[in-house]
């Protein structure tokens, strides 16, 4: 292969040249291969080979970085190839720190970035302090807020996790469905201004209801999502694992943080008094909590069967049959898997309600989560769960009208 670009030729033949450096006994065989690949050879090539071999054998010495950078192009690229192969990110980073060559800086930055994505530990590059500062005061390293949206009509939500880094903000935006599948994600290191613009776009233009949450809770939600997705066997999008590896995540908490904010005794007492739970649908956290299309069609079919039945029913008997079919549809909607997912969503909502000073509603949400987790408790008996279906009907056949949310706003996607 012929290369007009000398750097491209050097990169292409770096593996075979490194083999020549590492295996003097195979010099003749490897040299022929190097020539066949159109490697860089000049009049000093044979004199420079022992020097390159000496540099490669003395990587631990303090003068190594300067010696690597002083090598001719072909040998330098061979050494770089070997350092990357052997995971020596420390020496590559040191070379980056000690060169002023713009092309080489760009090349080494790209190599280190790729190694970081592969899981290698990369030290942060030290920046030289400017001789003059426009402002002697250093801006405060304050934590930028994280955000989570309400659950939309498809049981999807957005989690925006922001970590403060020296360059600005490392942001990770994750769109999840049912708390067990990552639909889409976006990750980058950017400025606080751009993060604020993104949040304003969601809130103002797309009308997505967002709640500000602390970083620790955002990390808890993210790790819970990852664990459930792994357990459910749903594949992560390409690049997601690498994005997660760049975050500084703590150990996974075993207990949901809502327990620190919600009175446990009040929750246990509320378990036997859930008939007023439908009022929760007035809260923005539950504005889009609805059953899926399949549950709606099943209920409508059941109502049609009732209308076309052979028996003549009184109005009272008809309302009783509607109620029976409504409860049966809700019980069938909440499969064991959905019980677990919605119980988690309810605990998340309890946390948000408690943080915005709605303790009574937080207690109700936490009690509903416990009700769902008990497999013998029928969800169809609880108004909150029945209203998840009744909200979809233009006319309510059971006579119980679901409460309208106080603050309406658009869906996520």
N, C-alpha and C positions, 0 to 999 in steps of 0.2 A: 504494500500500500504506500503510495507516495503522498507526502504532505508538503505543501508549500509553506505552511505555518510551522515554524520550528518548535514552538511550544506544543502544538498538537502532536507533532512527531515524537517529542520527548515523552509526553503523557502516554501515548500509545505503546511505546516500547519500554516504558518504565519497569513492567514486571520481568521481562527477560534480562534487562540490564541489572536489576536487583539480584536475579539469580546468578549472574556472572560475579557480582560483588560477594555474594554469600558462598559460592562454590568455585573456588579457584581451580580445583581439579578438573572441572568440566569446561574450562575456558574455551577451548577450541570449538567444541560442539555448540556451546551457547553463543559464541561470537559469530558463527555462521548464521545462526537463527536471527541474531540481532541485525546483521547485514541484510538478510533476506526481508526483514520487516522495515528496511530503510531507516535504521536507527541513525542518530547523529554521530558521525565519526570525523574527527579532524586530526591534524598531525600530532597533537598532544594527547590524543585519546589514551594511548597505552601508558603514558606517564601519569595521567590523572586517575587511572583505575586504582592503583595502590593507595592513593590518597583517599579516594572515596571509600575503599575497603577499611582503611584505618578509622575514618570518621564513623562508619557503621559499627565498628567493633568497640568504640569508646563513647557510646551514647550517654553513659552515666557521668561523664566528666563535665565540669562547668563550662568549658569552652566549646562544647558541642554545637550549640545553637549558632554561634558565629561561624563555625567551620562548615555547617550545613549550608548556610546562606552564601558562603563564599565559593561553594562548588560550582562548576559549570552547569549549565541548564540541564543537560541530560542526566547527570549524576544527581543533581539536586532533586529532580522529579522522581528518580528511582528511590532515593531516600524517603521522600514524602510518601511514595506508594507503600514502602515498607512500614513506615510509622503508622499509616492508617490501617494497614493490614493487621498490625500487632496491637491496635487500640491505644497507641501512644498519643492521646490527645494533649497531654501535658507539653510534650515537645513541639507539637504542631502549634499550640497556642503560644508557646514561647517564641517560635519563629515569627508568628504574627505580630507579637509585641515588639520585635526587634528589627522589623523591616519597614522601609519607607516606600518601597515599590508598590504603586497603586494596583497594578495588575496582580501582583503576588498577594497583596492584602485581600483583594476580592476573591482570589482563588482559595486562600486558606480559610476565609470566613465561610465560603460555601462548603468546604470539606468539613469544618468543625460543626456547621449546622446539620449536615447530613449525619455525622457521627452522633450528635445529640439526639436526633430523631431515632437512631438505632439503639439508644439507651446508654451511650457513654456519658460519663460525668465530665462536663465541660466547665472550667473555671470562667467566671465573668471577666471580660477584658477590662483592664484598668485604663481609664481615660486620664490623659494628662490635664492638670488644672490649667485654665487659661491664665495668662499673665495679668489680664485686666478683667474685672467683672462689672457688668452694668449695674448689678445690685448686689451689695455685699451680703444681704440676708439670704439664707437658704430657705426655700419654700418648705413648709411643714410637710412631713411624710405621713399625712393623714390617710386613713383608710377610706377608700371610695365605696359607696354602698353597693350591695348586691340586690337583685330583684327576682321575684317569682310572680308569674301571672296567675290569674284565676284559671280554673279548668274550663275549657270551652265545650261546645256541644259535641265534640268528638272525643272528649276525655283527653285532650292534649293541653300542654302548657309549655311555657318558656321559662327556663332558669338562666339567669344572667349572673355569672360568677366573676367578680373582679378582684384581682390580687394586685396590690401595689408593688411595683418593681422600680429599680433605679431609673429606667428610661421612661416610666410613666405608669401604664396599667397593662397587666396581662388579663385579657377578657376571654371568657369562654361562654358562648351562648348555645344552649342545648334545648332542642325541641323534643319533648317526649310524648309518647302515646300510652295511656293507661299505666304509666309508671313502670313500664317493663320493656319499652322499645325506644331507641333513639331514632327519631325520624330524620333529623338534620342537626348539624352543629357548625359553629364557626369559631375559630380561635386565632388570636393575634396579639402582639404587643403593640400598643397604640398610646395615644394621648388621652388625658382625662376629657379634653374638649370633645374628641370624637366619640367617646363612650357616652357622654352626656347628650350629644346630638342624636345618637342611636336611641337612647331611652326616650328622649323627647319625641322622636319620630314614632315610636311605638305608642306612646301615650296620646299624643296630639293628633297625628295624621291617621294612624291605624286604629285608634280608640281601643287599645289593648289595656285592660285594667291590670296594673302592676302594683305589687306590694314591696316596699323596701324591707330588706331582711339583713341581718348581720352575716359576715363572712362565714363564721363557724356553722350557722344553720344552713347556709347555701352549700357548704362542703358536705354536711350531713345528708342533705337531699340528693346531691350528686352521687355520693357513694352508695346510698340506698338504691338509687336508680340503676347504677352499674351492677350491683349485686343481683338485683331482681332480673335484669336483662340477661345476665349470665345464666341464672337459674332457669329462665324461660327458654334459653337457647336462641334468642334473637341476635342476629349478627350486628356487630358494631360497624358504623360507616368507615370507609377507608380514611386513615389518618387520625381517627378518634383516640385510639390508645396512646399514640405519640403525644397528642394534645394533652391528655390527662397526665402523662408522665412529667410534663413541664410544670405542673401545679405542685404546690407545697401542701399536700393533704395530710391531716392528722390521722390518728387511729380512728377507726369507725366506732361511733358510740353505739352501745347496745340499747339504750333507752331513748325514746323519742323526747326531744327537748320540751315538748308541750307539758310534760309532767312537772317541770319546774315552775310553770305559770298557772296551771289549772288545779283547783282544789279536788283532790282525789275522792274525798268523802262525799262532796257534792255530786260528783259524777256517778258514784254508786247509788246514791239516793235518786238521781234523775232516771236511772235505768227503768224504774217502775212507773215513771210519769212522762212518757214520750208522746202523749196525745196532742200536745201543743207544738211538737217538733216541726210541723209544717211551716211555722212562722220563720224558720231559718231561711227559707227561700226568698225572704225580703233582703237578706244580706248579699252584698256584692260577691262574696266568696262562692255563693251557690246560684248565681243568676243563670248559669248555663248547665246546671246539673240536670240532665235529662236521660231517659232510657234511649236505647238505640232504635233504629227503624224496624228491626225484626220484632221487637217487643210491641211497638205501636201497631204493626200489621196484625200480630197475633191477637191483640186486644180488640181491634176493629172487627176481625173475623169472628171472634167470640160474640161480639155485640150483634153482628148480622145473623148469626145462628139463633140468637135469642129472639130477634124480630121475626124470623121465618119459622119459629117453632110451632108445633101443632097445638100446644096447650095455650089456653087463654089465661093470661095472668093479670091479676090486679096491679094497680100502680105500685102498691107496697111490695108485692111479690117481685115485680119487675126490678125495682130498685135493689132489692135484696140479691137477686141474681146478678145484677151488674156489679155489685160490691164483691160478690164471690169471684167473678171472673177477673175483676181488677186485682184482687189479692193474689189470685193464682198466677196471673201474668207477671206480677212483681216477684213472686217467689221463684218463678222459673227464670227470670232475668238474672237474679243474683245467684249464679253458679258459685261453687266453692272458690274458684279463682277470682271471680268478681268480688266476692265478699272480702277477700284479703286486700285486693287493690283499693276498693272504695273505703275500707276501714282505714287504710293508710292515708288516703286523700282526706278523710274526715279528721284524722289526727293533725295533718298539716293545716287544715282550716281552723281547728281548735287553737293551734299555736298562733296563727295570724289574728284570730278574733281576740285572743287574750292580750296580744301586743297592742292592739288598737283599742284597748279598754272596753271590751264587750264580754265581761266574765260570764254572764248568764248564757249567752249564745255559745261561748267556748265550752262550757260544761255540757250543754246539749249535744254539740258536735262530738265531744269525747264519749258521751254515753251512747250515741248512735254507733260509733266505731266498735264499742264493746258489744252492742247488740248484734251487729253484723258478724263479729268474730265467733259468736256462739252458734254452732251449726244447727242447733234445735230451735233457735229463735226465728220465726217467719218474718221476713222484712215486710211482707204484704200487710201486716197488721199495723204498721207504723205510718202515720200520715206523711212524714218527710219523704219516705221512699215511694209512696203512692203518688205524691205530687210530681215526682220525676217523670211519670208517665202522663198524668193529667195535664201538665203544662203544655204538652204537645197537641192537645185536642182543642179545636176551635170552640166546640160546645162541650161542656162537662156533663156527661150523662149521670154521674153519681151525685150531683148536687153540691159537692164540696169544691169550692173554688180555690185554686192555688193562689197564694199571695203573690202580688207583683213585686219585683225587686225595686228598692228605693232608687237605685242609681243604675240605669240601663247603660250598657256600652257594648261595643262590637266584639265579635269573636276574634280569636287569635289569627287564624289563617283563612 
